[in-house]
Amino acid sequence: MRRNVYGLTLCAMLLALCGSVEAQQPGRISRIGFLERSTASGSAVLLTAFREEMSQLGWIEGKNITIEVRFADQKLERLPDLAAELARLR
């Protein structure tokens, strides 16, 4: 299960990096789902680093991307529901 969570996180990061800022349609805001089995405080450094790297690539949260963050709070049984919730957001 742990490998699946990290795989999902990696996929979200890679998808975010696939398109260039110039290719974005004006006014279109892309959405990134960030799912972590840990807690918000336990992942704060990772999430901050992710946001900073995205910013350096031209992705500004609230301007051309939205990052939807969900934490399972160390309760692995919550992961499927949180993943489904993120998938519903498209």
The first five atom37 places (N, CA, C, CB, O) and aatype in JSON, in Angstrom:
{
  "aatype": [12, 1, 1, 2, 19, 18, 7, 10, 16, 10, 4, 0, 12, 10, 10, 0, 10, 4, 7, 15, 19, 6, 0, 5, 5, 14, 7, 1, 9, 15, 1, 9, 7, 13, 10, 6, 1, 15, 16, 0, 15, 7, 15, 0, 19, 10, 10, 16, 0, 13, 1, 6, 6, 12, 15, 5, 10, 7, 17, 9, 6, 7, 11, 2, 9, 16, 9, 6, 19, 1, 13, 0, 3, 5, 11, 10, 6, 1, 10, 14, 3, 10, 0, 0, 6, 10, 0, 1, 10, 1],
  "atom_mask": [
    [1, 1, 1, 1, 1],
    [1, 1, 1, 1, 1],
    [1, 1, 1, 1, 1],
    [1, 1, 1, 1, 1],
    [1, 1, 1, 1, 1],
    [1, 1, 1, 1, 1],
    [1, 1, 1, 0, 1],
    [1, 1, 1, 1, 1],
    [1, 1, 1, 1, 1],
    [1, 1, 1, 1, 1],
    [1, 1, 1, 1, 1],
    [1, 1, 1, 1, 1],
    [1, 1, 1, 1, 1],
    [1, 1, 1, 1, 1],
    [1, 1, 1, 1, 1],
    [1, 1, 1, 1, 1],
    [1, 1, 1, 1, 1],
    [1, 1, 1, 1, 1],
    [1, 1, 1, 0, 1],
    [1, 1, 1, 1, 1],
    [1, 1, 1, 1, 1],
    [1, 1, 1, 1, 1],
    [1, 1, 1, 1, 1],
    [1, 1, 1, 1, 1],
    [1, 1, 1, 1, 1],
    [1, 1, 1, 1, 1],
    [1, 1, 1, 0, 1],
    [1, 1, 1, 1, 1],
    [1, 1, 1, 1, 1],
    [1, 1, 1, 1, 1],
    [1, 1, 1, 1, 1],
    [1, 1, 1, 1, 1],
    [1, 1, 1, 0, 1],
    [1, 1, 1, 1, 1],
    [1, 1, 1, 1, 1],
    [1, 1, 1, 1, 1],
    [1, 1, 1, 1, 1],
    [1, 1, 1, 1, 1],
    [1, 1, 1, 1, 1],
    [1, 1, 1, 1, 1],
    [1, 1, 1, 1, 1],
    [1, 1, 1, 0, 1],
    [1, 1, 1, 1, 1],
    [1, 1, 1, 1, 1],
    [1, 1, 1, 1, 1],
    [1, 1, 1, 1, 1],
    [1, 1, 1, 1, 1],
    [1, 1, 1, 1, 1],
    [1, 1, 1, 1, 1],
    [1, 1, 1, 1, 1],
    [1, 1, 1, 1, 1],
    [1, 1, 1, 1, 1],
    [1, 1, 1, 1, 1],
    [1, 1, 1, 1, 1],
    [1, 1, 1, 1, 1],
    [1, 1, 1, 1, 1],
    [1, 1, 1, 1, 1],
    [1, 1, 1, 0, 1],
    [1, 1, 1, 1, 1],
    [1, 1, 1, 1, 1],
    [1, 1, 1, 1, 1],
    [1, 1, 1, 0, 1],
    [1, 1, 1, 1, 1],
    [1, 1, 1, 1, 1],
    [1, 1, 1, 1, 1],
    [1, 1, 1, 1, 1],
    [1, 1, 1, 1, 1],
    [1, 1, 1, 1, 1],
    [1, 1, 1, 1, 1],
    [1, 1, 1, 1, 1],
    [1, 1, 1, 1, 1],
    [1, 1, 1, 1, 1],
    [1, 1, 1, 1, 1],
    [1, 1, 1, 1, 1],
    [1, 1, 1, 1, 1],
    [1, 1, 1, 1, 1],
    [1, 1, 1, 1, 1],
    [1, 1, 1, 1, 1],
    [1, 1, 1, 1, 1],
    [1, 1, 1, 1, 1],
    [1, 1, 1, 1, 1],
    [1, 1, 1, 1, 1],
    [1, 1, 1, 1, 1],
    [1, 1, 1, 1, 1],
    [1, 1, 1, 1, 1],
    [1, 1, 1, 1, 1],
    [1, 1, 1, 1, 1],
    [1, 1, 1, 1, 1],
    [1, 1, 1, 1, 1],
    [1, 1, 1, 1, 1]
  ],
  "atom_positions": [
    [[0.83, -1.19, 0.0], [0.0, 0.0, 0.0], [0.88, 1.25, 0.0], [-0.95, 0.0, 1.21], [0.59, 2.24, -0.67]],
    [[1.95, 1.18, 0.76], [2.85, 2.32, 0.85], [3.44, 2.65, -0.52], [3.98, 2.04, 1.87], [3.57, 3.82, -0.88]],
    [[3.8, 1.62, -1.28], [4.35, 1.82, -2.61], [3.31, 2.49, -3.53], [4.81, 0.47, -3.21], [3.67, 3.33, -4.36]],
    [[2.05, 2.12, -3.38], [0.98, 2.73, -4.17], [0.84, 4.22, -3.89], [-0.34, 2.03, -3.9], [0.65, 5.01, -4.81]],
    [[0.93, 4.59, -2.62], [0.8, 6.0, -2.24], [1.94, 6.81, -2.84], [0.76, 6.16, -0.71], [1.73, 7.89, -3.4]],
    [[3.15, 6.3, -2.71], [4.3, 7.01, -3.26], [4.24, 7.05, -4.78], [5.6, 6.38, -2.8], [4.63, 8.03, -5.4]],
    [[3.74, 5.98, -5.38], [3.58, 5.95, -6.83], [2.57, 6.99, -7.29], [0.0, 0.0, 0.0], [2.8, 7.67, -8.29]],
    [[1.45, 7.12, -6.56], [0.44, 8.12, -6.89], [1.0, 9.52, -6.75], [-0.79, 7.94, -6.0], [0.74, 10.38, -7.6]],
    [[1.75, 9.77, -5.7], [2.36, 11.08, -5.5], [3.33, 11.4, -6.62], [3.08, 11.15, -4.14], [3.34, 12.51, -7.15]],
    [[4.15, 10.43, -6.98], [5.1, 10.62, -8.06], [4.38, 10.9, -9.38], [6.01, 9.4, -8.21], [4.79, 11.78, -10.14]],
    [[3.31, 10.16, -9.65], [2.55, 10.38, -10.89], [1.97, 11.79, -10.93], [1.42, 9.34, -11.01], [2.0, 12.44, -11.97]],
    [[1.44, 12.26, -9.81], [0.88, 13.6, -9.76], [1.95, 14.65, -10.06], [0.24, 13.87, -8.39], [1.71, 15.62, -10.78]],
    [[3.13, 14.44, -9.5], [4.22, 15.38, -9.75], [4.65, 15.36, -11.21], [5.42, 15.06, -8.85], [4.86, 16.41, -11.82]],
    [[4.76, 14.17, -11.78], [5.18, 14.06, -13.17], [4.15, 14.66, -14.12], [5.44, 12.6, -13.53], [4.5, 15.32, -15.09]],
    [[2.88, 14.43, -13.84], [1.84, 15.01, -14.69], [1.87, 16.53, -14.64], [0.46, 14.51, -14.25], [1.64, 17.2, -15.65]],
    [[2.17, 17.06, -13.48], [2.23, 18.51, -13.35], [3.38, 19.09, -14.16], [2.38, 18.9, -11.88], [3.3, 20.22, -14.64]],
    [[4.44, 18.33, -14.32], [5.61, 18.82, -15.03], [5.55, 18.57, -16.53], [6.84, 18.17, -14.46], [6.38, 19.09, -17.27]],
    [[4.59, 17.79, -17.0], [4.53, 17.42, -18.41], [4.27, 18.6, -19.34], [3.46, 16.39, -18.62], [4.92, 18.71, -20.38]],
    [[3.37, 19.47, -19.0], [3.04, 20.59, -19.87], [3.9, 21.79, -19.56], [0.0, 0.0, 0.0], [4.4, 21.94, -18.45]],
    [[4.08, 22.63, -20.55], [4.83, 23.85, -20.3], [3.86, 24.98, -19.99], [5.72, 24.21, -21.52], [2.68, 24.91, -20.33]],
    [[4.34, 26.0, -19.34], [3.5, 27.14, -18.97], [2.98, 27.82, -20.23], [4.29, 28.13, -18.1], [1.83, 28.28, -20.24]],
    [[3.77, 27.9, -21.28], [3.36, 28.55, -22.52], [2.2, 27.81, -23.19], [4.54, 28.65, -23.47], [1.42, 28.42, -23.91]],
    [[2.09, 26.52, -22.95], [1.06, 25.73, -23.6], [-0.29, 25.85, -22.89], [1.48, 24.28, -23.65], [-1.31, 25.39, -23.42]],
    [[-0.31, 26.44, -21.73], [-1.54, 26.56, -20.99], [-2.49, 27.55, -21.67], [-1.26, 26.99, -19.56], [-2.07, 28.6, -22.15]],
    [[-3.76, 27.19, -21.69], [-4.76, 28.09, -22.23], [-5.0, 29.21, -21.23], [-6.08, 27.34, -22.56], [-5.01, 28.97, -20.02]],
    [[-5.2, 30.43, -21.72], [-5.44, 31.54, -20.81], [-6.68, 31.27, -19.96], [-5.61, 32.86, -21.59], [-7.72, 30.85, -20.47]],
    [[-6.56, 31.52, -18.67], [-7.67, 31.35, -17.76], [-7.89, 29.92, -17.28], [0.0, 0.0, 0.0], [-8.72, 29.7, -16.4]],
    [[-7.18, 28.96, -17.83], [-7.34, 27.57, -17.42], [-6.48, 27.31, -16.19], [-6.96, 26.61, -18.57], [-5.29, 27.61, -16.16]],
    [[-7.11, 26.73, -15.18], [-6.38, 26.39, -13.97], [-6.31, 24.88, -13.86], [-7.06, 27.01, -12.7], [-7.33, 24.2, -13.79]],
    [[-5.08, 24.35, -13.86], [-4.87, 22.92, -13.72], [-4.99, 22.53, -12.26], [-3.49, 22.51, -14.28], [-4.75, 23.34, -11.36]],
    [[-5.38, 21.29, -12.03], [-5.56, 20.8, -10.66], [-4.62, 19.63, -10.42], [-7.03, 20.38, -10.41], [-4.52, 18.72, -11.25]],
    [[-3.94, 19.65, -9.29], [-3.04, 18.57, -8.88], [-3.57, 17.98, -7.59], [-1.57, 19.09, -8.71], [-3.87, 18.7, -6.64]],
    [[-3.68, 16.66, -7.56], [-4.07, 15.97, -6.34], [-2.83, 15.48, -5.61], [0.0, 0.0, 0.0], [-1.96, 14.85, -6.22]],
    [[-2.74, 15.76, -4.33], [-1.6, 15.36, -3.51], [-2.15, 14.51, -2.37], [-0.81, 16.62, -2.97], [-2.82, 15.03, -1.48]],
    [[-1.86, 13.22, -2.4], [-2.37, 12.29, -1.41], [-1.2, 11.73, -0.61], [-3.19, 11.15, -2.08], [-0.23, 11.23, -1.18]],
    [[-1.31, 11.81, 0.7], [-0.21, 11.37, 1.57], [-0.8, 10.57, 2.73], [0.62, 12.59, 2.1], [-1.82, 10.94, 3.29]],
    [[-0.13, 9.48, 3.06], [-0.61, 8.63, 4.16], [-0.29, 9.24, 5.52], [0.0, 7.24, 4.07], [-0.89, 8.87, 6.53]],
    [[0.64, 10.16, 5.55], [1.11, 10.78, 6.79], [0.13, 11.88, 7.25], [2.52, 11.36, 6.6], [-1.0, 11.95, 6.78]],
    [[0.61, 12.7, 8.15], [-0.17, 13.83, 8.64], [0.29, 15.12, 7.95], [-0.03, 13.97, 10.18], [1.33, 15.15, 7.3]],
    [[-0.49, 16.15, 8.11], [-0.13, 17.44, 7.51], [1.19, 17.94, 8.07], [-1.24, 18.49, 7.74], [2.04, 18.43, 7.33]],
    [[1.38, 17.83, 9.37], [2.63, 18.3, 9.97], [3.8, 17.42, 9.56], [2.51, 18.34, 11.5], [4.92, 17.9, 9.41]],
    [[3.55, 16.12, 9.38], [4.62, 15.2, 8.99], [5.08, 15.39, 7.55], [0.0, 0.0, 0.0], [6.19, 15.01, 7.2]],
    [[4.22, 15.97, 6.72], [4.54, 16.16, 5.31], [4.73, 17.63, 4.94], [3.45, 15.58, 4.45], [4.85, 17.96, 3.77]],
    [[4.77, 18.49, 5.92], [4.85, 19.93, 5.66], [6.09, 20.3, 4.84], [4.86, 20.7, 6.97], [6.0, 21.11, 3.92]],
    [[7.22, 19.71, 5.17], [8.46, 20.04, 4.46], [8.38, 19.58, 3.01], [9.68, 19.39, 5.17], [8.76, 20.31, 2.1]],
    [[7.88, 18.37, 2.79], [7.73, 17.83, 1.43], [6.77, 18.68, 0.6], [7.24, 16.37, 1.49], [7.07, 19.0, -0.55]],
    [[5.65, 19.04, 1.17], [4.65, 19.83, 0.45], [5.17, 21.24, 0.16], [3.35, 19.91, 1.25], [4.92, 21.78, -0.92]],
    [[5.88, 21.83, 1.09], [6.47, 23.15, 0.87], [7.5, 23.1, -0.25], [7.12, 23.67, 2.17], [7.52, 23.97, -1.12]],
    [[8.34, 22.08, -0.24], [9.35, 21.93, -1.3], [8.67, 21.73, -2.66], [10.28, 20.74, -0.99], [9.12, 22.29, -3.66]],
    [[7.61, 20.94, -2.7], [6.88, 20.71, -3.94], [6.31, 22.02, -4.48], [5.75, 19.68, -3.72], [6.44, 22.33, -5.67]],
    [[5.68, 22.79, -3.6], [5.11, 24.08, -4.02], [6.19, 25.04, -4.52], [4.33, 24.73, -2.86], [5.99, 25.75, -5.51]],
    [[7.34, 25.07, -3.85], [8.43, 25.95, -4.26], [8.98, 25.55, -5.63], [9.56, 25.91, -3.22], [9.23, 26.41, -6.47]],
    [[9.16, 24.26, -5.86], [9.65, 23.79, -7.16], [8.65, 24.1, -8.26], [9.95, 22.28, -7.11], [9.03, 24.5, -9.36]],
    [[7.38, 23.9, -7.98], [6.35, 24.21, -8.98], [6.36, 25.71, -9.3], [4.94, 23.78, -8.47], [6.21, 26.1, -10.46]],
    [[6.54, 26.53, -8.3], [6.61, 27.97, -8.5], [7.79, 28.36, -9.37], [6.7, 28.69, -7.15], [7.68, 29.23, -10.23]],
    [[8.92, 27.72, -9.15], [10.11, 28.01, -9.96], [9.9, 27.61, -11.42], [11.33, 27.28, -9.39], [10.54, 28.16, -12.31]],
    [[9.01, 26.66, -11.65], [8.7, 26.23, -13.02], [7.6, 27.08, -13.66], [8.3, 24.77, -13.01], [7.2, 26.84, -14.8]],
    [[7.1, 28.06, -12.91], [6.08, 28.94, -13.46], [4.66, 28.59, -13.06], [0.0, 0.0, 0.0], [3.72, 29.25, -13.51]],
    [[4.49, 27.59, -12.24], [3.17, 27.18, -11.78], [2.87, 27.89, -10.46], [3.08, 25.62, -11.62], [3.52, 27.62, -9.45]],
    [[1.93, 28.78, -10.47], [1.6, 29.58, -9.29], [0.24, 29.12, -8.75], [1.59, 31.11, -9.62], [-0.77, 29.18, -9.45]],
    [[0.25, 28.67, -7.51], [-0.99, 28.19, -6.9], [-2.0, 29.33, -6.8], [-0.72, 27.59, -5.5], [-1.7, 30.41, -6.29]],
    [[-3.2, 29.06, -7.28], [-4.25, 30.07, -7.29], [-4.28, 30.87, -8.59], [0.0, 0.0, 0.0], [-5.29, 31.51, -8.9]],
    [[-3.2, 30.83, -9.36], [-3.14, 31.56, -10.62], [-3.32, 30.62, -11.81], [-1.81, 32.33, -10.75], [-4.2, 30.82, -12.64]],
    [[-2.48, 29.58, -11.89], [-2.62, 28.63, -13.0], [-2.67, 27.17, -12.53], [-1.47, 28.81, -13.97], [-2.78, 26.26, -13.35]],
    [[-2.58, 26.93, -11.22], [-2.8, 25.59, -10.68], [-3.52, 25.67, -9.34], [-1.45, 24.84, -10.52], [-3.48, 26.69, -8.64]],
    [[-4.17, 24.58, -9.01], [-4.76, 24.38, -7.69], [-4.21, 23.06, -7.19], [-6.34, 24.39, -7.73], [-4.21, 22.07, -7.92]],
    [[-3.74, 23.05, -5.96], [-3.22, 21.81, -5.38], [-4.21, 21.35, -4.31], [-1.78, 22.02, -4.77], [-4.42, 22.01, -3.29]],
    [[-4.82, 20.2, -4.58], [-5.77, 19.6, -3.64], [-4.99, 18.61, -2.77], [-6.96, 18.89, -4.38], [-4.47, 17.63, -3.29]],
    [[-4.91, 18.87, -1.49], [-4.1, 18.07, -0.57], [-5.02, 17.26, 0.35], [-3.15, 18.97, 0.25], [-5.96, 17.79, 0.93]],
    [[-4.71, 15.98, 0.46], [-5.45, 15.1, 1.37], [-4.44, 14.26, 2.16], [-6.44, 14.17, 0.58], [-3.47, 13.74, 1.61]],
    [[-4.69, 14.14, 3.46], [-3.82, 13.37, 4.35], [-4.63, 12.26, 5.02], [-3.16, 14.28, 5.41], [-5.75, 12.5, 5.47]],
    [[-4.08, 11.07, 5.08], [-4.75, 9.93, 5.71], [-4.48, 9.88, 7.22], [-4.31, 8.63, 5.05], [-5.09, 9.07, 7.92]],
    [[-3.6, 10.7, 7.7], [-3.28, 10.75, 9.13], [-2.87, 9.38, 9.68], [-4.47, 11.28, 9.92], [-3.32, 8.97, 10.76]],
    [[-2.02, 8.67, 8.93], [-1.5, 7.36, 9.31], [-2.58, 6.27, 9.35], [-0.83, 7.45, 10.65], [-2.34, 5.2, 9.91]],
    [[-3.75, 6.53, 8.78], [-4.83, 5.53, 8.74], [-4.96, 5.05, 7.3], [-6.19, 6.13, 9.28], [-5.67, 5.65, 6.49]],
    [[-4.26, 3.96, 7.0], [-4.2, 3.46, 5.63], [-5.57, 3.12, 5.06], [-3.32, 2.25, 5.57], [-5.76, 3.19, 3.84]],
    [[-6.52, 2.77, 5.89], [-7.86, 2.44, 5.4], [-8.58, 3.66, 4.81], [-8.69, 1.84, 6.52], [-9.56, 3.5, 4.08]],
    [[-8.1, 4.86, 5.12], [-8.7, 6.09, 4.58], [-8.22, 6.4, 3.15], [-8.38, 7.26, 5.48], [-8.87, 7.16, 2.44]],
    [[-7.1, 5.81, 2.74], [-6.51, 6.14, 1.44], [-7.45, 5.93, 0.25], [-5.28, 5.32, 1.24], [-7.54, 6.81, -0.6]],
    [[-8.15, 4.8, 0.15], [-9.04, 4.62, -1.01], [-10.13, 5.69, -1.09], [-9.69, 3.26, -0.96], [-10.43, 6.17, -2.19]],
    [[-10.71, 6.06, 0.04], [-11.75, 7.1, 0.03], [-11.18, 8.46, -0.36], [-12.42, 7.19, 1.4], [-11.81, 9.21, -1.12]],
    [[-10.0, 8.77, 0.15], [-9.37, 10.05, -0.19], [-8.97, 10.08, -1.66], [-8.14, 10.29, 0.7], [-9.11, 11.12, -2.32]],
    [[-8.48, 8.97, -2.18], [-8.12, 8.9, -3.6], [-9.36, 9.06, -4.47], [-7.4, 7.57, -3.92], [-9.32, 9.75, -5.49]],
    [[-10.46, 8.43, -4.08], [-11.71, 8.56, -4.83], [-12.21, 10.0, -4.79], [-12.78, 7.61, -4.26], [-12.72, 10.51, -5.79]],
    [[-12.07, 10.64, -3.66], [-12.47, 12.04, -3.54], [-11.67, 12.93, -4.5], [-12.29, 12.53, -2.09], [-12.23, 13.79, -5.18]],
    [[-10.37, 12.71, -4.55], [-9.52, 13.47, -5.47], [-9.89, 13.18, -6.92], [-8.05, 13.15, -5.23], [-9.9, 14.09, -7.75]],
    [[-10.18, 11.93, -7.22], [-10.55, 11.57, -8.6], [-11.86, 12.24, -9.0], [-10.68, 10.03, -8.75], [-12.02, 12.63, -10.16]],
    [[-12.79, 12.37, -8.08], [-14.05, 13.05, -8.4], [-13.84, 14.52, -8.74], [-15.01, 12.94, -7.23], [-14.63, 15.11, -9.49]],
    [[-12.78, 15.11, -8.21], [-12.5, 16.52, -8.49], [-11.94, 16.72, -9.9], [-11.5, 17.08, -7.46], [-11.91, 17.84, -10.41]],
    [[-11.51, 15.64, -10.53], [-10.91, 15.64, -11.87], [-9.67, 16.47, -11.87], [-11.89, 16.16, -12.92], [-9.01, 16.6, -12.91]]
  ]
}
